[in-house]
Amino acid sequence: MATALELAKYIGMNGTLSTGSLRVPIVISDARQVFDRVDVLVEPVGGIGLQWVSIERIKLGTWTKKT
């Protein structure tokens, strides 16, 4: 079971959510423990909306912010 500190490390991380043949760059807004898995609340970089997904569906650190 993940602690609050372990879950907090995901907040603000970027990654890619894959769904079928589509890959969407995302930022993680929140994290929670659900039974034996970790879910993260993600929002797309180039769009609107929020969605809870399993951390296993996210490839972390796959893009960097342009400054």
N, C-alpha and C positions, 0 to 999 in steps of 0.2 A: 504494500500500500504506500502510495506516494505522500510525502509530507507537504505542507503548505509551501515550504521553502523550495522543495524540488519542483513543485508545480509552477511557482513564480518565475523560475528561470526561463520558461517558454515565452512569457509575455514580452512582446516587442520583437520577437525573432521573426525572420522572414523565411519564406520557403515557397514550394510549389505544390499545389493540390492537383492531383491527376484524377480525371474522371473520364473514362473511356479513352478516346484519342485526344482529348482536350487537356492542356496543362495551363493552370491559372496561377500567376504570382500572387502570393497572399502575405498578410501580416497577422500574427497571432495576437489576439486581444485579451484572452483569458484562458484559463485551464482548470479542469476539474477531474477528480477521480470518480469513475463510475464503475462500481463493482471491481473487476480485476483489470480494467483498462484506463488509459488517460485520454480524455477528450479535450480538444482545444477549440476555442471560438475564433474563427478565421474571417477576415474580410479581404476582398480582392483589392489589389493595388489600383487597377484601372476600371473601377466600377463601384457599385453600391451593394449593400447587404451584408449580413452576418450569418454564419452557419456553424453549428457544432459538428465536428467530425473527429474520428479517431486519429490520434497522433500517428498511427501506423500508415495513414493515407498521405502524410505530409513528408516531402523531401526537404529537410531543413537546410537553410543557408545556400540556396541555389541562385540567388541574385543579389546585387548590391545596389544601394541607392545612388542615383546620380546627383552630384552636388552642383 
